[in-house]
Amino acid sequence: MHELIFALVGLFAITGASPMPLQESSALAQRDVLQRLPESANSLELTLQPLLDYDSDGCYNTAAIDPSGRTNPGKGATGTPQGQCRDRAQLENSNAYSRKRCNNGYCAVMYEYYFEKDQAVGGSFLGGHRHDWENIVVFSQGSKVVRVAPSCHGKYNNAKNSFPLNDKHPLMVYHKDGAGTHCFRFANDNDIAHPENPFGVFYHSPLVGWDNWPSINLRNTMLNAWKGGVGPKLDDEFGDSLKNAAGNALPGFDPYTDS
């Protein structure tokens, strides 16, 4: 199975993120950016974590919940599609949230990302909504990444078995899906040469793994805030989502069982 690996040394350094003091910008204080959780995930989840860029007509992912248990209120789908959700501080205070499942020689890791809004049309709620969650599922067999399935409006129709990688990190872009709202796609050569985020490199948010939350209560608070509909697929919908992401490409993988 072919893997497209871009060996551009140093260009795709895995960039960490640190909270930016909100007092440095009155605009940010008005925006009420949540503080992220500290990174805590197992080695597999960190090894396979996608590196992201963001087209200029969309939001940055950011923290869904802060250490005190306050969940993100989101942004109304007004103004421009990227309005009030594309500040550097939002990306600096971002998290990604993961859960893994391994059996029969395969491992799957789902990476969930929270966005404060998803808007297709400027100045209108039409084709948009407050809050958005999109995920990327990365499948490995032994030490090899064998499939990557980005979600797009709840489906995995664009999953591939050949994709751009930096080491074992898929290179992905959050983009506007034609005339519709936003989802993930695979990075192309132009994306790789010209990242559009403020750090100038493909970016990874501090990762919080399913078994590594500061507390189960904090994890449940986040999950319950977005139960059903537009929400993370890390709990009740996890198995069904893995099944859809795997398709028929991984013979023997059981999306409902941990080995």
N, C-alpha and C positions, 0 to 999 in steps of 0.2 A: 504494500500500500504506500503510495507516494506521499511524502511530506515535503511541502515547500518551505524551506528554511532560509530566512534572510540573514546572512552573516554580516551584519553591519556593526562592527565592534564599537561599543560605547554609545551608539545612537539610541539603543533601547535599554539603557540602564533602568533598572526597576526603581522607580522614584517613590520614596516614602512621603507621608503627609503628616503635618503637624498642625494642631489648632492654631489659628491666627487670633491674637487678642482682639476682641471686638471693639475695644476702645480706640483702636488705631483708625477707625473709619466710622463717621457718623452714619454713613449710608448703610454700612454693615450692621450697625446697631439697630437701625430701623428695620433691616431685613430679618433680624432675629435668627441668625445662623446657629443651629444646634451644635454643641460640642460632640465630637465623635467618641466612640468607645476605643479603648486601647486594642491594638492588634493581638489576637490570640487564636491560633488555629494550628492544626497538626501539620506535619511536614508534607504529606501528600497534597493537602488542600493548598498550601503555599506554593508547592512546586508547579502545580498545574494552573495556578490563577492566571486568567487572561490579563493582558495589558491592553489598555483602552485609549482611544482618542475620541473626540467629539466634534462632529461637524458644527459649523458656526451657527446653524439655525435651530439649535436645541439646547436643552438644559445640561448641566453637569449632575451626575449622581451626587448625593450628599447623605448626611446621617438621617436615618429614619427615627432614631431614638437616642437620647443622651444618657449619661451615666446615672442621672437621677430618676429615669423612667419617663421623662417627658417625651411624647411622640411628636413628630413633625406635623404642624398644621397644614402644610402644603401651600400652594399658591393658586389663586383663581386663574382660569384659562382666559386671560384677557391680555391686551397689549400685543406684543410680538410673541412668536413661539418660544423665543429664548429670553423674553423679558422677565426680569427679577429672579432668574434661576440660573444665571451663568456668571456669577462672581467667582473670582479665584478663591475667596474664603469658603465658599460652599464646597469646592473640590478639596481644599485643604482640610476641611472638617467632614470628610466623607468616610463611609465604611462600605465594605462589601460583606455579604453574609453567605456562608457556605454550609453545605451538608454533603457527606459522601455516603456511598453504598458500594460494597465490594462483594463479589461472589463469582465462582466459576471462572476465575482467571481475569476478570474484568473489574475495574473500579470506575464509578461515575461520581463526579463532583458537580453539584449545582452551585452556581454563584449568582446570588440575587443582588439587584441594584435598585435603590430607591431614587425617584425623581419627583420633585415637588409639583410638577404639572406636566401634562402632555397636550400639546395644542397644535392643530394643523393649520388654522387660518388666523391671521392677525386680527386683533380687535374683536374676537367673537368666541363664544363658548361652543359654537357649532364645530363638530369634529374635534373636541377636546374635553379635558376633564382635570380636576384637581387630583393630584397623586398619580404616580405611575410606577409600576414595578416591571422590570424586564430581567430575564435571567439568561445565563449561558451554561450549558451542560458540557463538561469535558470528560471524555471516556479514555481510559488508558488500559493497556494490556501489557503487563510487566512494566518495563521502563519506557514504553512507547505510547505516545498519544495517537489514538486510532480514529477518533471521531470527535467533532465539535458541533454542537447544536445550539445556535442562538435562537432565543425566543423572538417572535414577531407577532404581536397582538394575540398572544396565547398559543401560537402554533410553532412548529419546528420544521416548516417546509424547506428551509434553507440549510438544513444540516448537511455537513460534508465530511468525507473521509480523507480529503486532501485540502490543506489550509496553510496560511502563513504562520510561522512559529518563530519566536526568539527563545532558543533553548527549548523548554517544554511549555512555554507560555503562548497561547494563541493571541494573535494580534487582531483586535476587533474595533469597530467604530460604531458609536451611537449616532444614528442619522435619521433624517426625515424620510419616511418611506413613500416616495412619490408625492401625491397630493394628500396622503393620509397623515397619520401621526407618526411617532418615533419608535424605533426598535434597533436591534443590533444587526450589523452585517460584518462580513470579513473585510479586513483592510486590503486595499489594493496598493500598487506600487507608488502612486501619487500620495496616498495617505501616509505611507511609510516614510517617504522622503520629506513630507511637509506636515508634521503634526500641528493641529490647530489649538491645542490647549495651552494654557499660559506657561507650562513648564518646558514646552518644546520637545518632549519625548513622550512615548507611550507610557501610560500611567497606571499604577495599581493603587487602589484604596486600601487602607489598613483592613485586614480581613478578620472577621469574627466567625469562628467555626461553631457548628452545632453543639459540640461537646465542650466548648471552651468559653461559653458566655460567663460574665462575672457572676450571674445567678440565673437559675431556671426561671424565677419570677420575672426577671427583666426580659428574658427571651419570650416568655408567654405574653408579657405586656405588649411587645411589638407585634407578635403574631395575632393577638386578639384585636389590635387596633385596625387591622386590615383583613378581617376574616371574610373569605369568599370574595368573588369579583376581582377587582384590581388589587392584588395582594401577593405576598411572597408564596411560592409553592413549596415551602420547606417542610410542611407538616402534613395535613390531611391529603393534600394533592401531590405529595412528593412522588409516590410510586407511579401514579398515572402519568405524571409529567415525564419521569424517566422512561417509561414505556414509549411514549410518543417521541421523545428525543432519540431513543435508540433505534426505533424502526425495526427493520429486519437485518440490520448491519452487524449485530453482535450475537451470534448464535450461542445459546446457553446462558446469557445474562438474564437474571431474574430481577426485574425492577422493584420487587416487593420484599426482598429478603436480604438481610445482612448476614454475611458468613461468620 
